[in-house]
Amino acid sequence: MIDKNDRILVTGAGGFIGGHLVASLIDQGYERVRAVDLKPFHEWYQVLPQAENLQRDLRELPACQESSQGVDFVYNLAADMGGMGFIETHKAECMISVLINTHMLMAARDCGVKRFLYTSSACVYAAEKQTDADVVALKESDAYPAMPEDGYGWEKLFSERMCRHFTEDFDLETRIVRYHNVYGPEGTYDGGREKAPAAICRKVIEAELSGRDEIEIWGDGEQTRSFMYIDDCLKGTELIMKSDVTEPLNLGSDQLVTINQLVDIAEAIGGVKLRRQYKLDAPKGVRGRNSDNTLIQEVLGWAPGISLEDGLEKTYHWIYDQMVADRSAKSA
C-alpha cells in the first residue's frame, strides 16, 4: 500500500489524465506529490498548488534523475501523443517517447523507487485483430504475436518489455496498464490531438452555436470503439499500481459503439440533429476495437461504473463552457 507520506511522482502531469491523477491523489490526502511535464505551466490542463510542480524534459536522463530523487512511487504517463489525427501523421515523434520510459526506468532503478507504473495503450494490439466493426474484444494475450500500430503502438509495446526486463534484471517492481480511449473534462478538444469523444462534442457544439446543421465525420461512421470516462480510469489505475499483478492489464470500457452512435449521443445532449458529411480519406484508425475486461475483473474486481451517455454529457457541458468563454473573449 502507498502511505500518505510517500513521495509520488506523476510524469505527464500537465496532460489530461496526468492532471486528473494529481488532483485525485491530493484529494485523497497524499501530501508529497511531485508533478512533472515538458509544457510550460500555462499550458498544463491543471496546475495544483499543493503539488511540487516541475517543468522538465523527461526525454533527457538528467531530468529523469532529478525528478526521481527521493521518490517512492512513479506513475509514468509522459508521452508525445494524441488522437488518430496526430499519431497517424507523427510516427517518429511518437517513437521518440521511448526515451522517456527508458530514462525514467533507469532513474527509478538508480534512485531506489519502490514501484513504477507505465501507462501503455490498446494500440499495442495487432491491426489484423481489429479489421471488423463487430470486433471480438481484445484480451491481454492478443498483443502477441506482435504487430502493433505503427509508430505509437510499437513504442508502447517496446516500453512494456523494458518494464518487464527491468523487473527481471534489477528487481524494480513495475506495473503496466493498457488504456482504451480515455475521455472527460479538462482535456484536449481541438488542435489535432483530441480523441473522438471530445472531437465529436466540439463539432456538435460548433454546429449548435453557429446554427449550421451539419457535421463532418472521419470515415463512414461505422467504425466501432469503446470509451472510458476519466473517473473510472483513475480508480483502475490506482488499483493496478497497488496490486500484485505484474503482467499488463486492460483498462477500458466494454460498451461498444459506432462513431455514428457516438454522434447520436452528442446530438441528444445538445438538442440538435445534424446532416452528416463523411470524410472517407481522413485518419480513422482500425475498424473496430473493444476492451476485454475479464482479467481485470477477475484479479482486481474492477469494472467501469460510468456509462458513455453520462460521461459524455459531463464532457459535452465542460467543452461547451470553454467554447462559449472563448467566443466571448474573442468578441470582447
C-alpha positions, 0 to 999 in steps of 0.5 A: 500500500502507498502511505500518505507520506510517500513521495509520488511522482506523476510524469505527464502531469500537465496532460489530461489524465496526468492532471486528473491523477494529481488532483485525485491523489491530493484529494485523497490526502497524499501530501508529497506529490511531485508533478512533472511535464515538458509544457510550460505551466500555462499550458498544463490542463491543471496546475495544483498548488499543493503539488511540487510542480516541475517543468522538465524534459523527461526525454533527457536522463538528467531530468529523469534523475532529478525528478526521481530523487527521493521518490517512492512511487512513479506513475509514468504517463509522459508521452508525445501523443494524441488522437488518430489525427496526430499519431497517424501523421507523427510516427517518429515523434511518437517513437521518440517517447521511448526515451522517456520510459527508458530514462525514467526506468533507469532513474527509478532503478538508480534512485531506489523507487519502490514501484513504477507504473507505465501507462501503455495503450490498446494500440499495442494490439495487432491491426489484423485483430481489429479489421471488423466493426463487430470486433471480438474484444481484445484480451491481454494475450492478443498483443502477441504475436506482435504487430502493433500500430505503427509508430505509437503502438510499437513504442508502447509495446517496446516500453512494456518489455523494458518494464518487464526486463527491468523487473527481471534484471534489477528487481524494480517492481513495475506495473503496466496498464493498457488504456482504451480511449480515455475521455472527460473534462479538462482535456484536449478538444481541438488542435489535432490531438483530441480523441473522438469523444471530445472531437465529436462534442466540439463539432456538435457544439460548433454546429449548435452555436453557429446554427449550421446543421451539419457535421463532418465525420472521419470515415463512414461512421461505422467504425466501432470503439469503446470509451472510458470516462476519466473517473473510472480510469483513475480508480483502475489505475490506482488499483493496478499500481497497488496490486500484485499483478505484474503482467499488463492489464486492460483498462477500458470500457466494454460498451461498444459503439459506432462513431455514428452512435457516438454522434447520436449521443452528442446530438441528444445532449445538445438538442440538435440533429445534424446532416452528416458529411463523411470524410472517407480519406481522413485518419480513422484508425482500425475498424473496430476495437473493444476492451476485454475486461475479464482479467481485470475483473477477475484479479482486481474486481474492477469494472467501469461504473460510468456509462458513455451517455453520462460521461459524455454529457459531463464532457459535452457541458465542460467543452461547451463552457470553454467554447462559449468563454472563448467566443466571448473573449474573442468578441470582447 
